[in-house]
């Protein structure tokens, strides 16, 4: 047996960030494309767009913006999106190790 956990942040009942959603944002930042990020995450572009809209609605900030007027398919994280993602990664650091440690104390001793 091994422990699994999920971590997310809500605002007024809406999920703003989770480990999975942070990975989606990171994929958008890496690929500069919602379509390519969705492919990387093995989901449809529509689902990726819906999750992004939920995050923006829940947080009240815009996470991504188009990188040029001519190519609406290219995007990047906004400075607010980058900051929130950075804070989330910092916040989430170490949870996996803590969960494993608590699991070992409870189940393996």
N, C-alpha and C positions, 0 to 999 in steps of 0.2 A: 504494500500500500504506500501511497505517497500523497501528500496534501496538495490541493489546488485552491486557488483563491482568485477573486476578482476585486478590483478596486475601482471605484468611480466616485465622481463628485456630482452632486445634484444642486440645482438652484430652483426653488419653488416646484419641486417634483419632476423637473426635467433633467435628464442626464446631460451634463455639460462636457465632461471628460471622463474617459475610462482608459484602461490600458490599451484596449483595442482601438478606441477612437484616437488616442495619442499616436498609435502606430499608423492610422490612416492619415493623420496630419503630417507625420514624418514622411510618409510615402509621397504625399502631395509636394512637400518641400523638396524631396529628392528628385522626383520625376518632372516637376513643374506641370503636371497634367492630372486632372481628376480621373480621366479614363485610364491612364497608365497606373495610377495609384490604386484604382479599383481592381484592375487586373492583378496587380501585385498582392492585393488583399484577398483575391479570389471571390470577389463579389461583383455585382452589376454596377455600372456607372450610376444607374438610377438609385440603387441602395446607398451608394457612397454619397450622392447628392442629398438624399433624404437625411442621412446621418449628419452631414455637414450643416444642413438647415436646422436640424434639431439642436445641434450644439450652439449655433449662432442665436437661435431663438431663446434657448435656455440661459445663455450667458449675457445676451444683450450686446455682444461685440461681433464684429466681422472677422472671421478667421482667415479668409483668403481673398485675394483680389486678382483680377486679370493683369497679366504682365504687359500687355500692349493693347492698343485700341483695335488693331487689325486682326488679332488672333485670340478669340475668346476662349479657345481651348487651353491656352497656356495660363498658368496661375502660380501665385506664390503666396506664402503666408504673410499676413499683415504684421506690422510690428507688435500690435496687441496679441495677435495669434501666436507669434513667436514667443513673446514673454509668458503667456499663459501656458504654452506647451513646456517651456523651460521650467517654470515653477512646478508643473505637474510631475515632470521627470524627477526633479529634485525631491519633491514630496514623496514620490513612490519608491525612491531608492531604499533598499533594505527590507522592505516588507516581505519579500520572498524568503530571505534568510531568517527573519523573525518567525514566520509561519513554520518553516522547516524545523527551527529550534524548538518551538512549542509542540509541534507534532512529535518530535523525537522524545521530548520529556514526557508527553502524555501516553504515547503508544509504544515506545521502544524500551522503556525502563521497566 
